[in-house]
Every structure is written in structure tokens, then in C-alpha cells.
């Protein structure tokens, strides 16, 4: 790697590890796989931004029905937030465990990530079921349609993430910390952290602003 | 510390979500996540508290909450996604900047246009009258 200082950008190095930024050939697989997934995450954020825009525009369109102030329970939201933040933290630890190739710590951290993520999902489904049982389902008003679409879309992402998490645990058990498995773990941790960032926007814009005096 | 951390070397680009660790890799990595957890938790608690404490002027609450949320997203990006402004993160940071631009245009533009439409539209009662 020390030879990288002498390599001109764009120069091809035979058999050497490419240092990136054009020098010594294309970047390593790990860098461009991660970068490609980063682009996907950003496009996912753009999709979420459309749902956020729809929600912000329709937040007042309650069609004579209840608004956020009557419907939202912030205690449940605080618990959901805590679960997802700790889950994101545990996911970061799993990434470190994968980097140091410790199967035990990886499995423990991933199991913790799963339990906290599943707890989040359970709380969210409980809230949705409660709203629907009170007659305040997505068909009640434009406000509730936008609410269920936005928060439900995040919930669907979490569900997919939980399935992906189990897949990664199984792959590590079956195949070990191979380079391709490590890349998938990198993408999964990116995905999980990104979902926590979306949740920060949701609890602020939907719940706190909806409930604020 | 580990094979992949070593293999990455000290030159070139970093994959998004990765950080360059020197020396005590695991301890250093866990420390970064702990700092991020404490900061994010603090900002979350501040958001929930400010909302109802009456500590700040009522009409300023939305601006305060949004500022806290943006700060927390920054904490997540720095401590969980390890995004830096260093040369090894140029591509990642530029992609993020473009994403933020599009998100701002979509949300800000929608609110702006819809507020104008609402402002220029007939009141709902009049619309109902005309449809009769």
C-alpha cells in the first residue's frame, strides 16, 4: 500500500490492490458495492420524501374526523424510538464483530438487533390495529391515508430488514465471514442505520409536530 | 486488527458506512457507536421534552423540533454511517449532497405549491354550492 503514493491517478497497476480515486485501476469490490447500495438508499430517501411531502400537505385534511392530536399516543412512540435507536446501535456492533470475524459476538449483536427491531414492529402494529379498531383506518380521511402510507412504508422496510437480518445470520453460519458475505453485511448495516434516520424524521414530523400544542 | 480493516490500507476510497480505524480497532469502533448512541439519545429526549415542557415559546416549537431532528440525523450520519468530509469519502458525501438536494426540492416544492393552490382556491363551501 505504501507504493500508492507514487502511483499516478489513472495508472494501471498489474496485480496490485487499487487504492481508489482512479489511481491503480478501479476501486475494490467492497467500495463499489457499498457505494452502489448507498445510491439505492439515497433513492429510497427520495421516495420517502414524496410520502413526507404528501403527509405534510394532507396533515390538516381530516374530513371532519380525528387529527393527530386526538389519535397519537406519544408513550408508545417513545418506546418505538428507543427500540429502533438501540437496534441501530446493536447493528453497528454487529458490523464491528463481523469486521473482527467473531461469530459469537456477531450472532449476539444481530440477535439483539432483531429482538429490538421486532419489538419496534410489534408496537407499530399494535398502534395500527388500535387505530383501525376505532374506525380510524386509512380509509377514514386523507390525513389518515397519508399517515398509514408513510409510517406503514417505513414498517414494511423494517420487516424486510428483519428478514434480511436473519438471512445474514444464516449465511454467516453456513459460509463464514467470506468477502462476499462481508459486503452483504456492510449493505445490511447501511440499510438498518438509514431506516433509523427515516424514523427520526417520522417521530419529529408526524408524531411530535402532530401532537405539539 | 482484522483482515478487512488491514486490507483497506490507508489510501484510496472508503465504502460508505466504513471508517478508517488505526490501532485498537474494536475498542475505537465501539467507542464511536457509544458516543453516537448517547448524542442521539440526548437529542431524542430533548425533542420529546421540549414538545410539552413549555420551556420555549409555543410558535417556535416546530422550528426547534426540526432543528433537533436535523442535528440527530447528522449524528447518525457521522457516528453510525461514518460519513466524513475526508478525501476517502468524497463520492459518498457528494451522493448524499445530491440526495439532500432532491429531498429538499420534493418536500419544499410540494408544500410551497400546495399552499399556493390552497390559497387561490375557492373556499370549500363555495365549491359545494356550485356543484349543486
HADDOCK unambig.tbl for C-alpha pairs under 7 A between the chains (distance, minus, plus):
assign (segid A and resid 1 and name CA) (segid B and resid 9 and name CA) 6.29 0.50 0.50
assign (segid A and resid 19 and name CA) (segid B and resid 11 and name CA) 5.46 0.50 0.50
assign (segid A and resid 19 and name CA) (segid B and resid 12 and name CA) 4.17 0.50 0.50
assign (segid A and resid 19 and name CA) (segid B and resid 13 and name CA) 6.96 0.50 0.50
assign (segid A and resid 20 and name CA) (segid B and resid 12 and name CA) 4.19 0.50 0.50
assign (segid A and resid 20 and name CA) (segid B and resid 13 and name CA) 5.17 0.50 0.50
assign (segid A and resid 21 and name CA) (segid B and resid 12 and name CA) 5.88 0.50 0.50
assign (segid A and resid 21 and name CA) (segid B and resid 13 and name CA) 6.24 0.50 0.50
assign (segid A and resid 30 and name CA) (segid B and resid 15 and name CA) 6.48 0.50 0.50
assign (segid A and resid 31 and name CA) (segid B and resid 13 and name CA) 6.97 0.50 0.50
assign (segid A and resid 31 and name CA) (segid B and resid 14 and name CA) 6.00 0.50 0.50
assign (segid A and resid 31 and name CA) (segid B and resid 15 and name CA) 4.16 0.50 0.50
assign (segid A and resid 32 and name CA) (segid B and resid 15 and name CA) 6.98 0.50 0.50
assign (segid A and resid 34 and name CA) (segid B and resid 15 and name CA) 5.20 0.50 0.50
assign (segid A and resid 34 and name CA) (segid B and resid 16 and name CA) 5.75 0.50 0.50
assign (segid A and resid 35 and name CA) (segid B and resid 15 and name CA) 6.05 0.50 0.50
assign (segid A and resid 35 and name CA) (segid B and resid 16 and name CA) 6.03 0.50 0.50
assign (segid A and resid 35 and name CA) (segid B and resid 92 and name CA) 6.89 0.50 0.50
assign (segid A and resid 38 and name CA) (segid B and resid 16 and name CA) 6.60 0.50 0.50
assign (segid A and resid 39 and name CA) (segid B and resid 95 and name CA) 6.93 0.50 0.50
assign (segid A and resid 42 and name CA) (segid B and resid 96 and name CA) 6.86 0.50 0.50
assign (segid A and resid 42 and name CA) (segid B and resid 99 and name CA) 5.62 0.50 0.50
assign (segid A and resid 46 and name CA) (segid B and resid 99 and name CA) 6.87 0.50 0.50
assign (segid A and resid 46 and name CA) (segid B and resid 102 and name CA) 6.70 0.50 0.50
assign (segid A and resid 46 and name CA) (segid B and resid 103 and name CA) 5.50 0.50 0.50
assign (segid A and resid 49 and name CA) (segid B and resid 103 and name CA) 5.53 0.50 0.50
assign (segid A and resid 49 and name CA) (segid B and resid 106 and name CA) 6.56 0.50 0.50
assign (segid A and resid 49 and name CA) (segid B and resid 107 and name CA) 6.16 0.50 0.50
assign (segid A and resid 50 and name CA) (segid B and resid 106 and name CA) 6.39 0.50 0.50
assign (segid A and resid 50 and name CA) (segid B and resid 107 and name CA) 6.79 0.50 0.50
assign (segid A and resid 52 and name CA) (segid B and resid 107 and name CA) 6.92 0.50 0.50
assign (segid A and resid 53 and name CA) (segid B and resid 106 and name CA) 6.92 0.50 0.50
assign (segid A and resid 53 and name CA) (segid B and resid 107 and name CA) 4.70 0.50 0.50
assign (segid A and resid 53 and name CA) (segid B and resid 110 and name CA) 6.04 0.50 0.50
assign (segid A and resid 53 and name CA) (segid B and resid 111 and name CA) 6.81 0.50 0.50
assign (segid A and resid 57 and name CA) (segid B and resid 111 and name CA) 6.10 0.50 0.50
assign (segid A and resid 57 and name CA) (segid B and resid 114 and name CA) 6.82 0.50 0.50
assign (segid A and resid 89 and name CA) (segid B and resid 33 and name CA) 6.48 0.50 0.50
assign (segid A and resid 89 and name CA) (segid B and resid 37 and name CA) 6.60 0.50 0.50
assign (segid A and resid 92 and name CA) (segid B and resid 33 and name CA) 6.87 0.50 0.50
assign (segid A and resid 92 and name CA) (segid B and resid 80 and name CA) 6.76 0.50 0.50
assign (segid A and resid 93 and name CA) (segid B and resid 30 and name CA) 6.67 0.50 0.50
assign (segid A and resid 96 and name CA) (segid B and resid 26 and name CA) 6.58 0.50 0.50
assign (segid A and resid 96 and name CA) (segid B and resid 29 and name CA) 6.84 0.50 0.50
assign (segid A and resid 99 and name CA) (segid B and resid 2 and name CA) 6.31 0.50 0.50
assign (segid A and resid 99 and name CA) (segid B and resid 4 and name CA) 6.40 0.50 0.50
assign (segid A and resid 100 and name CA) (segid B and resid 1 and name CA) 6.95 0.50 0.50
assign (segid A and resid 100 and name CA) (segid B and resid 2 and name CA) 4.95 0.50 0.50
assign (segid A and resid 190 and name CA) (segid B and resid 17 and name CA) 6.11 0.50 0.50
assign (segid A and resid 190 and name CA) (segid B and resid 81 and name CA) 6.85 0.50 0.50
assign (segid A and resid 193 and name CA) (segid B and resid 80 and name CA) 6.75 0.50 0.50
assign (segid A and resid 197 and name CA) (segid B and resid 73 and name CA) 5.79 0.50 0.50
assign (segid A and resid 197 and name CA) (segid B and resid 76 and name CA) 6.87 0.50 0.50
assign (segid A and resid 200 and name CA) (segid B and resid 69 and name CA) 6.29 0.50 0.50
assign (segid A and resid 201 and name CA) (segid B and resid 69 and name CA) 6.52 0.50 0.50
assign (segid A and resid 204 and name CA) (segid B and resid 65 and name CA) 6.56 0.50 0.50
assign (segid A and resid 204 and name CA) (segid B and resid 66 and name CA) 6.96 0.50 0.50
assign (segid A and resid 204 and name CA) (segid B and resid 69 and name CA) 6.59 0.50 0.50
assign (segid A and resid 208 and name CA) (segid B and resid 51 and name CA) 6.75 0.50 0.50
assign (segid A and resid 209 and name CA) (segid B and resid 62 and name CA) 6.31 0.50 0.50
assign (segid A and resid 212 and name CA) (segid B and resid 51 and name CA) 5.78 0.50 0.50
